[in-house]
């Protein structure tokens, strides 16, 4: 019996500890989720406070004027009127000050701790006004409508974390229960008003928690939608990159290069500008693949593609034409200028010692140059001429630049 009791007690303790840990982890997770949206809810609260303060300013002025211009019929009514005027006057000044402060804070990109203080300062001021009005109203009426409005306002207007909701409504209820008893002396009325006040607070807390959870879900959904949109944009950009770029070298592929060349051809015909094409072929590239292997040959192509990118203008359009051939579109460039560019590239390739996987490799390249002319099938004609020029360079000993004839 003793062993059974000890075993049962041990299993009960383990189960309780496990449940307690699960509960603590749930609280930590909820707290983390709530903290993640505090900044956005604070921005929303400040915006609402700002407009509420602006709306409240003429309302407070109207209350002060209406209670000021009428004469009281008794001493209790005089105290009541004076109290109403004082409360609205104080909150009028608070509303003006907070509206000015928030108009300054909202211009900042990131809200500081001052914004949090402003938020709770307005909640305290609003609560103090409502509770004071309810307390003063007890001189002439048993009505507690201002407290009902306060509870609904705190729940609907302000987005507060559950912990903040419990604290705010707890303080508000405590202040209400204490202050209303200082004026209302009828036990039955006082009890009714206190019970109704508790009901209003419970309802306000319940509504506040519902709105917080709804807002949190909406914000998380917005973040998820933004994340998915960003991911989709990145995938689209990658697909576009794959559609227009050569997968090995990262240079433009033929399809995209023809698109650029077509636009340049139209510009040449329309504005009588010049444009040139450079066709480059790495000499004896097959021997490099045979001697070092295709993986090193592919890496060599990448290195040469990088060399082209670094030594061409931003407006120039280099393309991997196929195999070890590269073609470059040079906008607004004459054949003579293109020859200088090609000669520069040829010399640089010849003098560069490519270090790939521990192997030092030197290569040479032959170049053909042709202009793009305003003529029918201008791109096909230009390619025919530049291909002939490259063929001539190959037949003339390689590692040279040959212009179209």
N, C-alpha and C positions, 0 to 999 in steps of 0.2 A: 504493500500500500504506500509506504514511504517513497519507494523508488518510482512508482507510478505518479505520485503527487509531484515529486521533483521533476520528472520528465514532462509532465503536463505544464507545470509552472515555467520550465525552461522554454518549451515550445510557445507558450503564450507570450513570454517576454520577447522571444525572437520575432514573433509575428508583430507584436506591438512596436518594437524598434524598427522593423522593416516598414511598417505603415507610417511611422513617424518620419523616417527618412524620405519616403515617397512624398509625404505631405510637405516637408521642408524643401525638397527639390522642386515641387510644383510651385511653391511660393517664390522660390528664387527665379524660376523660369518666368512666372507672371510678372515679377518685379523687373526682370531684364526686358521683357517685351514692353512693359509700360514705360520704362525709362527711354526706350528707343524712339518713342514718338512724343516725348515731352516737349521737344523744341517746336515741333509743328503745332501741337495743341496750344502751346504758349503764344505762338504767332496768331492763331485763331482767337484766343482769348483777348489778346491785346487789341485786335481789330474790333472785336465786339464791344469791349470796354470803351474804346474810343468813340464809337458811334452811340453807345448808350449814354456816355457822358455828354455828348453834343445834344442828344435828344432831351436829356434830363435838365440841361441848363434852362431852357425856356419854361419847362414844367415847374421847376423850383421857383422861378421868378413869378409865375402865375399864382402858385400857392401863397407865396409871401404877400403879393398884392391883394389877393382875395381875402385872406384872413386879416390883413392890415386895415382895409378900408371899411370893414363892418364892425359895429360896436357890440361888445358882449352884453348879455342880459343878466349875468350873474358872476360872482367872483370865481366860481369853478370854471365857468366858460372862459373867463379872462385868462386864467392860468392855462387852460387848454389851448386857447388861441396863441398865447405867447410862446408856449412850448412848440406848437406847430411851426410858427414863424422862425424860431431859433434853429430848430432841426433842419428845416429846408434851407435856411440861410447858410448854415455850416456846410451842408452837403453841396450847395451851389458853388461855394468856394473850392471845395474838394474836387468837384467835377471839372471846373475850369482849370485847376492846376494839373489834374491828371490828363486832361485832353491835350494840354500844351506839352507835357512831358512825353506822352506817347507819340505825339506828332514828331518829336525829335528822335525818340528811340527807334521808330519804325524806319528811319532812313538808314540805319545801320544794317550791314549785311548779316551779322551774327548777333543775336540778342544776348546781352550780358545778364548777370545776376540781378541787376537793377530792374530788369523787366519782370522777374519773378516777384520782387518786392512790390512793384507797382500793382501787379495782379492781385496780390493778397491785401495790399493796402486798400484797394477799391472794394474788395469783398468785405473787409472789416468795416469800411465806411458805409457801404450799402446795408450791411447787417445791423450796424449801430443805428442807422436812420430808421429802418423798418421796426426794430424792436423798440426804439424810443417813441415812434409814432403810436405803436400799439399800446405802450405803457401810458402815454399821455392821453390817448383816446378813452382810457378807462374812467377818466373824470366825467365823461358825458355819454359814453356808450359802452356796451359789452362786446362790440365788434372787434375781431382780430384779423380783418382782411389784409392789412399790410404784412402780417407775418406769413399768411398763406402765399401772398404774392412773392415775398422774399424766398420762401422754400422752393416755389416753382422757378423763380428767376435763377437761383443758385444752381438748380438742376439743369435747366435748359440752356442758359446763357454760357455758363462756364464749363469747360471740359477739364474735369479734375480726376486725378488718379484715385483709385478706391481708397488708398490710405489717406489722401488729402480730403476726400469726401467725408470719411468718418470723422476726421478731426474737425473740419469746418462745421459740419452739421452738429457734432457733439458740443462744440463751443457755443454755437448759435442757440441750441436748445437749452443749455445750462443758463445762458444769459437771459433768455426769454422767461424761463421758469422762475428765476430769481427776481427779475425786475418787475414783472407784471404783478407780483404779490405786494410790491411797495405801494401800489395805488388802489388796486381792486381788493376791497375788504370783504365783499360778500363771499362766504365760503363756497356756496353752490356755484356761483358764476366763476369764481377763481378756479375751482376744480374742473368745470367744463372747459374753460379756456385752456387750462394746462393740458388736459387730455386731448383736446383738439389740436393743440400745438404739437404734442408728441406725434399725433397722427399725421400732421402736415410734414413733420421732419422725416418720419419713416417713409412716407410717400415720395418726398423729395430725394432722399437717399436712394431709394429703389429706382426712381427715374434717372437719377444721375449715373448710377452704375450701368443701367441699360444703354444710355446714350454713350457712355465711355466705351463700352464693349463694341457697340455698333461703329463708333468712330474709329476705334482701333482696327477692327476688321476692314473697314473701308480704306484706311491708310495703308494697311499691309497689302491689300489687293492692288491699290495704286502702285505701290513699290514693286509688287510682283509683275504688274503689267509693264511698268517702265523697264524692269530687268529683262522681261521677255522681248520687249521692243528693241532694247539695246542689243540683246543677243541676236535677234533677227536681223538688225542692221549690220552687225558684224559678220553674220553668215552671208548676207547679201553682198557685202563688200568683198568677202572672201571669194564668193562665187564669181563676182565681177572680175576680181583679180585673176582668178583661174581662167576666166573666159578670154581675157585680153593679154595675159602674160604667159611667157614660156615657163613651164613648171621647173625646169632645171636651172636656168640662168636668171630668171626674174625680169628679163627684158621683154619688150612687147613681142607678141606673136604676129604671124603674117596678117591675120584678120584685122587686128587693131592697127598695124602699120599701114595697111592699105587704106584704112579709114582716114588716118592722118595725112597720107600722101594724096588722097582724093581731095581733101580740104585744101591742101597746099596747091594742087593743080588748079583748082577753081580760083584761088587767090592770085596765082600767076597770070591767069587769063584776064581776070577782072582788073587788077591793078598794075599789070605789066612788071611784076617783080621777078626775081630770079630764085631758083631753087635747084638743089643738086642732090644726087644720090651717090653714096659710097658703098660698094660691095666688097667685103673683105673675106678672105679664105685663109685659114691657118695652113701653112705649108707642111706637107708630110705628116698630117695628123694621124693617119692610119698607122704609121710606124710608132707613134707615141702610144697608141692603144695596144699595139703588138708588144712593145718593149715593157711598158709599165702596167698595162691592164686598163680595162674600160672604166673602173671606178676612179682611178687617178685621171684618166682622160676627161671624165665628166667634171671633176673638181677643177681641172685646168680651164675648161670652158667657163666655169663660174668665175674664176680669177680674171680671165680676159674680159668677161662681161662687166665685172666690177671696175676694171681699168677703163673700159669705154665710158661707163657712167661718170667716173670721176673727171674725165678729160674732155667731156663734151658739154655744150651749153644746155641750159635747162629746156630750151625750145627745141633742141635736136632730139630726134626720135630713133634710138638704136633698137634693133630687132634681131633676134636669132632667126635667121632665114631657114636654116636646116642643117643638121650635122655640124660641121665646123665652119659654116658660112654665117656671116653677120652682115646686115645691111643697115645703113644709117641715112635717115632723111635729114637734110640740112636746109631749113627754110631760109629764105632771103640770103642765099649764098651762091656766088658764081662758081663756075668750074675752077677758076684759078684759086679762089679762096678755099674751095673744097679740097683742092690738091694739097694746099698747105696743111689743112687739118689731117688729111690722110697720111701725109709724110710724117707729121708729128706722132700720130698713132703708130705708124710702122716703126719709127725709131724707138719709141718707148717700149713696144713689145719686144723688139730685138734686144734691147739693153736690159730688160727685166729678167731676173733669175727667179723663177717661180719655185717656191719651196712647198711641196705637197707630200704629206705623209713621210717626211724624212728624205724625200727625193728632190734633188735640184734639177729643174728642167728649164731649158731655154728653147724658145720657139721663134719662128719668123712667120710673117704673113704677107700675102700679096693683095693689092688693092686695085679696084677698077672704079672709075669716076665717070658720071654722066649727068647732064642737066635734064631738068623737067621742062618741057616746052609746051606752049599752048597749041595743042594739036589734037586731032582725033586719036582716041585711045592713048592718051599721053603717058599714062603709067606703064602700059605694056611696051610702048616704044622706048621709054626711058630705061626700062629693065633690059630690053634687048641690047641697048647700047652699052649699059654698064656691065652686062654679062660678057659682051664681046671684049670690053676693055680688060676685065679680069682674066679672061682666057688668054689675051695677049700677054698680060703680066706673067701668067703661068708658063707660057711658051717662051718667054724671054729670059728665063732664069730664076723666076720667083723673087720674093722679098723686094718688090719694086711697086711703084704707083704708076698706073697708066690711065690717061684720060681718054675719053671717047674720041673717035676719029670722025 
